[in-house]
Structures are given as structure tokens and as C-alpha cells.
Amino acid sequence: MNKACININELINVFSNNHGSVYQSDKLNCFYLDFGGKFARFNCTSLKKIKKVVENIDVDALLLNTKKANFELITFNGCDHIYLLDVLEIVALKDLLQGAFTMFKLNHLISDCLYRLTV
């Protein structure tokens, strides 16, 4: 998907690092992952799945294995997007997704606290 097709002003920046960003669209009820030169749309379930796939990659094993290239193909069933990432990109994507999900949890905690104060 091209960024030009999306009104960036309607997106909420959930989390960003030096390598990418995760955006939320309340209007379209989806998330956008801007990483590795790709601007990809995910629903909530797909974003959780890609996070799980990335977290299950053993970075240490990739670095220590001299017989295999230090690249990993990242995709899952039902996903239209494929990422071919090297070890540093995998670490950056892990950081990006962990940061985004931390912000989701933080937002939930704040909303919960505010709800308790108003009741």
C-alpha cells in the first residue's frame, strides 16, 4: 500500500523508532506498519500474529550460525505481506512492535484508571 493513498492526518501514531512507525486508524479500524520501505495495513489479529512471529525468531541463533545467511523471511498464514529482514532489521522490528503493544497496554491502563475515577 502506498502512503499517498492514506490521509496521514487521520492516523494516530502509536509508536515510532528510528526504523519505522505503527499507526492506528480509528476510521478504518486497522493499523499500519511503516517499516522497511513498506507501508502495510493490518487488522488487530494480524498485528498480534506478526508480533508473535517476530518475537519467536532466535536472533542469537541467526548470528551464531555461520552456515546460513543472516536473513529471515517473515510472514504468516492469511497475511498479504512478506518481509525479508536481516538480523538488525529483525531487532528493530521487534523493538517497534514491542513499543507499540506497550503503548496499547498503557492506554488501556490509563483509560481504566480514568473510568474508575469517574464512577
N, CA and C atoms as a LAMMPS dump frame, in Angstrom:
ITEM: TIMESTEP
0
ITEM: NUMBER OF ATOMS
357
ITEM: BOX BOUNDS ff ff ff
-5.0000000000000000e+02 5.0000000000000000e+02
-5.0000000000000000e+02 5.0000000000000000e+02
-5.0000000000000000e+02 5.0000000000000000e+02
ITEM: ATOMS id mol type element x y z
1 1 1 N 0.847 -1.173 0
2 1 2 C 0 0 0
3 1 3 C 0.888 1.23 0
4 2 1 N 0.448 2.23 -0.662
5 2 2 C 1.193 3.459 -0.794
6 2 3 C 0.699 4.478 0.229
7 3 1 N 1.622 5.204 0.829
8 3 2 C 1.241 6.237 1.797
9 3 3 C 0.378 7.32 1.166
10 4 1 N 0.555 7.546 -0.119
11 4 2 C -0.182 8.608 -0.794
12 4 3 C -1.682 8.332 -0.817
13 5 1 N -2.063 7.06 -0.706
14 5 2 C -3.49 6.692 -0.717
15 5 3 C -4.152 6.938 0.633
16 6 1 N -3.374 7.158 1.672
17 6 2 C -3.884 7.301 3.033
18 6 3 C -3.72 8.751 3.481
19 7 1 N -4.747 9.291 4.125
20 7 2 C -4.642 10.618 4.709
21 7 3 C -3.908 10.471 6.042
22 8 1 N -2.641 10.83 6.067
23 8 2 C -1.792 10.633 7.241
24 8 3 C -2.311 11.416 8.445
25 9 1 N -3.088 12.481 8.2
26 9 2 C -3.636 13.275 9.295
27 9 3 C -4.729 12.531 10.059
28 10 1 N -5.31 11.503 9.447
29 10 2 C -6.345 10.717 10.111
30 10 3 C -5.763 9.56 10.92
31 11 1 N -4.467 9.35 10.852
32 11 2 C -3.816 8.258 11.566
33 11 3 C -3.234 8.744 12.883
34 12 1 N -3.284 7.877 13.865
35 12 2 C -2.702 8.166 15.179
36 12 3 C -1.39 7.407 15.28
37 13 1 N -0.322 8.117 15.563
38 13 2 C 0.981 7.468 15.722
39 13 3 C 1.004 6.765 17.074
40 14 1 N 1.019 5.449 17.054
41 14 2 C 1.039 4.654 18.285
42 14 3 C 2.442 4.627 18.859
43 15 1 N 3.425 4.311 18.012
44 15 2 C 4.814 4.229 18.465
45 15 3 C 5.725 4.341 17.245
46 16 1 N 6.864 4.976 17.452
47 16 2 C 7.871 5.107 16.395
48 16 3 C 9.252 4.886 16.976
49 17 1 N 10.135 4.359 16.156
50 17 2 C 11.56 4.338 16.479
51 17 3 C 12.309 4.817 15.24
52 18 1 N 13.616 4.694 15.233
53 18 2 C 14.4 5.2 14.108
54 18 3 C 14.165 4.426 12.81
55 19 1 N 13.542 3.255 12.9
56 19 2 C 13.395 2.395 11.737
57 19 3 C 11.976 2.318 11.183
58 20 1 N 10.988 2.819 11.934
59 20 2 C 9.627 2.733 11.442
60 20 3 C 8.605 3.265 12.43
61 21 1 N 7.333 3.03 12.096
62 21 2 C 6.23 3.514 12.923
63 21 3 C 5.054 2.562 12.829
64 22 1 N 4.24 2.576 13.877
65 22 2 C 2.959 1.887 13.874
66 22 3 C 1.89 2.959 14.049
67 23 1 N 0.926 2.966 13.132
68 23 2 C -0.165 3.93 13.165
69 23 3 C -1.483 3.206 13.387
70 24 1 N -2.432 3.92 13.977
71 24 2 C -3.764 3.39 14.204
72 24 3 C -4.758 4.254 13.449
73 25 1 N -5.697 3.597 12.78
74 25 2 C -6.772 4.307 12.091
75 25 3 C -8.094 3.927 12.748
76 26 1 N -8.673 4.861 13.492
77 26 2 C -9.969 4.616 14.116
78 26 3 C -11.073 4.588 13.063
79 27 1 N -10.912 5.374 12.024
80 27 2 C -11.917 5.455 10.967
81 27 3 C -12.028 4.127 10.208
82 28 1 N -10.882 3.51 9.899
83 28 2 C -10.871 2.264 9.136
84 28 3 C -10.741 1.029 10.024
85 29 1 N -10.582 1.245 11.333
86 29 2 C -10.466 0.154 12.297
87 29 3 C -9.33 -0.805 11.938
88 30 1 N -8.14 -0.231 11.73
89 30 2 C -6.979 -1.04 11.369
90 30 3 C -5.7 -0.341 11.838
91 31 1 N -4.586 -1.017 11.6
92 31 2 C -3.275 -0.477 11.944
93 31 3 C -2.411 -0.473 10.694
94 32 1 N -1.443 0.424 10.673
95 32 2 C -0.488 0.493 9.581
96 32 3 C 0.911 0.36 10.149
97 33 1 N 1.69 -0.497 9.526
98 33 2 C 3.082 -0.7 9.912
99 33 3 C 3.946 -0.098 8.816
100 34 1 N 4.679 0.928 9.166
101 34 2 C 5.597 1.597 8.245
102 34 3 C 6.995 1.129 8.607
103 35 1 N 7.488 0.129 7.856
104 35 2 C 8.78 -0.463 8.198
105 35 3 C 9.425 -1.05 6.947
106 36 1 N 10.716 -0.868 6.836
107 36 2 C 11.472 -1.472 5.743
108 36 3 C 11.041 -1.01 4.364
109 37 1 N 10.618 0.236 4.26
110 37 2 C 10.192 0.758 2.969
111 37 3 C 8.811 0.304 2.55
112 38 1 N 8.093 -0.331 3.472
113 38 2 C 6.752 -0.839 3.173
114 38 3 C 5.758 -0.239 4.155
115 39 1 N 4.63 0.198 3.636
116 39 2 C 3.551 0.751 4.441
117 39 3 C 2.398 -0.242 4.34
118 40 1 N 2.268 -1.112 5.342
119 40 2 C 1.344 -2.245 5.268
120 40 3 C 0.191 -2.088 6.245
121 41 1 N -0.986 -2.518 5.797
122 41 2 C -2.199 -2.442 6.609
123 41 3 C -2.44 -3.791 7.296
124 42 1 N -2.758 -3.736 8.594
125 42 2 C -3.034 -4.937 9.374
126 42 3 C -4.273 -4.714 10.226
127 43 1 N -5.063 -5.773 10.415
128 43 2 C -6.11 -5.694 11.427
129 43 3 C -5.473 -6.078 12.766
130 44 1 N -6.231 -6.018 13.833
131 44 2 C -5.679 -6.261 15.165
132 44 3 C -5.091 -7.665 15.287
133 45 1 N -5.809 -8.652 14.792
134 45 2 C -5.342 -10.035 14.878
135 45 3 C -4.049 -10.233 14.101
136 46 1 N -3.966 -9.682 12.921
137 46 2 C -2.762 -9.824 12.098
138 46 3 C -1.562 -9.138 12.731
139 47 1 N -1.787 -7.987 13.354
140 47 2 C -0.686 -7.298 14.015
141 47 3 C -0.16 -8.128 15.184
142 48 1 N -1.069 -8.777 15.921
143 48 2 C -0.65 -9.669 17.004
144 48 3 C 0.123 -10.86 16.46
145 49 1 N -0.321 -11.4 15.328
146 49 2 C 0.35 -12.555 14.735
147 49 3 C 1.759 -12.209 14.274
148 50 1 N 1.906 -11.068 13.61
149 50 2 C 3.247 -10.712 13.142
150 50 3 C 4.171 -10.428 14.322
151 51 1 N 3.629 -9.87 15.385
152 51 2 C 4.434 -9.652 16.589
153 51 3 C 4.911 -10.989 17.148
154 52 1 N 4.029 -11.974 17.188
155 52 2 C 4.39 -13.289 17.716
156 52 3 C 5.454 -13.955 16.838
157 53 1 N 5.29 -13.857 15.525
158 53 2 C 6.272 -14.439 14.601
159 53 3 C 7.643 -13.804 14.807
160 54 1 N 7.676 -12.487 14.911
161 54 2 C 8.944 -11.776 15.076
162 54 3 C 9.582 -12.099 16.434
163 55 1 N 8.766 -12.187 17.479
164 55 2 C 9.303 -12.495 18.805
165 55 3 C 9.863 -13.912 18.887
166 56 1 N 9.354 -14.82 18.059
167 56 2 C 9.824 -16.199 18.091
168 56 3 C 11.111 -16.43 17.308
169 57 1 N 11.6 -15.413 16.641
170 57 2 C 12.864 -15.542 15.91
171 57 3 C 14.013 -15.493 16.9
172 58 1 N 14.876 -16.492 16.837
173 58 2 C 16.044 -16.567 17.72
174 58 3 C 17.198 -15.802 17.066
175 59 1 N 17.365 -14.565 17.466
176 59 2 C 18.398 -13.696 16.888
177 59 3 C 19.793 -14.253 17.171
178 60 1 N 20.006 -14.768 18.376
179 60 2 C 21.317 -15.331 18.72
180 60 3 C 21.68 -16.487 17.794
181 61 1 N 20.724 -17.353 17.506
182 61 2 C 20.982 -18.498 16.619
183 61 3 C 21.312 -18.022 15.208
184 62 1 N 20.637 -16.976 14.752
185 62 2 C 20.937 -16.424 13.428
186 62 3 C 22.362 -15.896 13.36
187 63 1 N 22.78 -15.226 14.414
188 63 2 C 24.121 -14.652 14.432
189 63 3 C 25.21 -15.713 14.559
190 64 1 N 24.932 -16.775 15.291
191 64 2 C 25.942 -17.797 15.536
192 64 3 C 26.041 -18.843 14.432
193 65 1 N 25.014 -18.965 13.612
194 65 2 C 25.022 -19.958 12.544
195 65 3 C 25.799 -19.423 11.347
196 66 1 N 26.976 -19.972 11.111
197 66 2 C 27.819 -19.493 10.01
198 66 3 C 27.486 -20.181 8.686
199 67 1 N 26.666 -21.227 8.728
200 67 2 C 26.327 -21.967 7.517
201 67 3 C 25.066 -21.438 6.848
202 68 1 N 24.411 -20.509 7.476
203 68 2 C 23.148 -19.989 6.966
204 68 3 C 23.226 -18.468 6.877
205 69 1 N 22.554 -17.905 5.905
206 69 2 C 22.522 -16.445 5.772
207 69 3 C 21.8 -15.838 6.969
208 70 1 N 22.163 -14.636 7.322
209 70 2 C 21.564 -13.951 8.469
210 70 3 C 20.286 -13.218 8.083
211 71 1 N 19.463 -13.859 7.267
212 71 2 C 18.193 -13.289 6.856
213 71 3 C 17.065 -14.201 7.299
214 72 1 N 15.91 -13.597 7.508
215 72 2 C 14.731 -14.375 7.893
216 72 3 C 13.542 -13.872 7.086
217 73 1 N 12.756 -14.812 6.595
218 73 2 C 11.537 -14.493 5.866
219 73 3 C 10.396 -14.444 6.872
220 74 1 N 9.729 -13.304 6.956
221 74 2 C 8.675 -13.115 7.955
222 74 3 C 7.332 -12.986 7.263
223 75 1 N 6.467 -13.938 7.553
224 75 2 C 5.09 -13.938 7.077
225 75 3 C 4.307 -14.94 7.909
226 76 1 N 3.013 -15.012 7.702
227 76 2 C 2.179 -15.997 8.385
228 76 3 C 0.938 -16.236 7.544
229 77 1 N 0.215 -17.304 7.842
230 77 2 C -0.995 -17.638 7.089
231 77 3 C -2.003 -16.507 7.165
232 78 1 N -2.555 -16.161 6.03
233 78 2 C -3.552 -15.109 5.975
234 78 3 C -2.977 -13.712 5.86
235 79 1 N -1.674 -13.607 5.732
236 79 2 C -1.034 -12.293 5.63
237 79 3 C -0.644 -12.024 4.183
238 80 1 N -0.926 -10.834 3.716
239 80 2 C -0.583 -10.453 2.353
240 80 3 C 0.826 -9.882 2.239
241 81 1 N 1.489 -9.707 3.358
242 81 2 C 2.78 -9.034 3.374
243 81 3 C 3.891 -10.002 3.737
244 82 1 N 5.026 -9.836 3.066
245 82 2 C 6.208 -10.649 3.33
246 82 3 C 7.37 -9.693 3.574
247 83 1 N 8.127 -9.99 4.604
248 83 2 C 9.315 -9.207 4.917
249 83 3 C 10.525 -10.127 4.875
250 84 1 N 11.566 -9.727 4.177
251 84 2 C 12.848 -10.413 4.193
252 84 3 C 13.811 -9.481 4.92
253 85 1 N 14.154 -9.853 6.156
254 85 2 C 14.909 -8.952 7.024
255 85 3 C 16.216 -9.573 7.474
256 86 1 N 17.222 -8.719 7.614
257 86 2 C 18.461 -9.183 8.222
258 86 3 C 18.338 -9.057 9.741
259 87 1 N 19.374 -9.457 10.443
260 87 2 C 19.309 -9.521 11.905
261 87 3 C 19.038 -8.151 12.523
262 88 1 N 19.701 -7.125 12.04
263 88 2 C 19.497 -5.786 12.604
264 88 3 C 18.077 -5.284 12.357
265 89 1 N 17.522 -5.596 11.205
266 89 2 C 16.144 -5.2 10.917
267 89 3 C 15.153 -5.976 11.789
268 90 1 N 15.475 -7.237 12.07
269 90 2 C 14.617 -8.034 12.952
270 90 3 C 14.592 -7.429 14.348
271 91 1 N 15.752 -7.047 14.841
272 91 2 C 15.829 -6.419 16.165
273 91 3 C 15.049 -5.11 16.17
274 92 1 N 15.175 -4.322 15.114
275 92 2 C 14.447 -3.049 15.026
276 92 3 C 12.936 -3.278 14.961
277 93 1 N 12.497 -4.305 14.214
278 93 2 C 11.073 -4.598 14.125
279 93 3 C 10.536 -5.116 15.456
280 94 1 N 11.333 -5.936 16.147
281 94 2 C 10.938 -6.398 17.485
282 94 3 C 10.727 -5.209 18.408
283 95 1 N 11.669 -4.284 18.39
284 95 2 C 11.578 -3.091 19.23
285 95 3 C 10.336 -2.268 18.88
286 96 1 N 10.085 -2.111 17.602
287 96 2 C 8.936 -1.326 17.151
288 96 3 C 7.617 -1.958 17.611
289 97 1 N 7.473 -3.255 17.41
290 97 2 C 6.225 -3.926 17.784
291 97 3 C 6.065 -4.008 19.296
292 98 1 N 7.145 -4.257 20.03
293 98 2 C 7.055 -4.268 21.491
294 98 3 C 6.668 -2.895 22.021
295 99 1 N 7.217 -1.852 21.451
296 99 2 C 6.864 -0.49 21.857
297 99 3 C 5.405 -0.176 21.578
298 100 1 N 4.921 -0.601 20.418
299 100 2 C 3.525 -0.346 20.06
300 100 3 C 2.581 -1.068 21.014
301 101 1 N 2.871 -2.323 21.316
302 101 2 C 1.986 -3.069 22.209
303 101 3 C 2.094 -2.58 23.654
304 102 1 N 3.233 -2.055 24.028
305 102 2 C 3.36 -1.426 25.342
306 102 3 C 2.477 -0.184 25.411
307 103 1 N 2.44 0.577 24.337
308 103 2 C 1.583 1.765 24.304
309 103 3 C 0.103 1.384 24.347
310 104 1 N -0.262 0.276 23.7
311 104 2 C -1.653 -0.198 23.781
312 104 3 C -2.024 -0.526 25.223
313 105 1 N -1.121 -1.215 25.914
314 105 2 C -1.369 -1.588 27.316
315 105 3 C -1.441 -0.348 28.199
316 106 1 N -0.537 0.581 27.97
317 106 2 C -0.52 1.818 28.748
318 106 3 C -1.815 2.599 28.54
319 107 1 N -2.274 2.686 27.318
320 107 2 C -3.525 3.377 27.012
321 107 3 C -4.698 2.709 27.729
322 108 1 N -4.707 1.383 27.744
323 108 2 C -5.765 0.649 28.434
324 108 3 C -5.737 0.916 29.941
325 109 1 N -4.536 0.924 30.517
326 109 2 C -4.408 1.193 31.958
327 109 3 C -4.883 2.604 32.313
328 110 1 N -4.525 3.579 31.5
329 110 2 C -4.945 4.963 31.756
330 110 3 C -6.458 5.088 31.629
331 111 1 N -7.022 4.485 30.59
332 111 2 C -8.487 4.527 30.416
333 111 3 C -9.198 3.867 31.582
334 112 1 N -8.665 2.755 32.044
335 112 2 C -9.252 2.045 33.172
336 112 3 C -9.208 2.895 34.442
337 113 1 N -8.079 3.535 34.694
338 113 2 C -7.949 4.399 35.875
339 113 3 C -8.9 5.587 35.797
340 114 1 N -9.003 6.201 34.636
341 114 2 C -9.904 7.347 34.472
342 114 3 C -11.36 6.919 34.642
343 115 1 N -11.694 5.743 34.165
344 115 2 C -13.052 5.244 34.32
345 115 3 C -13.377 5.036 35.795
346 116 1 N -12.421 4.49 36.54
347 116 2 C -12.643 4.255 37.973
348 116 3 C -12.806 5.561 38.736
349 117 1 N -12.104 6.613 38.324
350 117 2 C -12.211 7.899 38.988
351 117 3 C -13.557 8.564 38.741
352 118 1 N -14.158 8.298 37.6
353 118 2 C -15.424 8.952 37.268
354 118 3 C -16.64 8.186 37.792
355 119 1 N -16.443 6.938 38.203
356 119 2 C -17.58 6.143 38.686
357 119 3 C -17.793 6.332 40.149
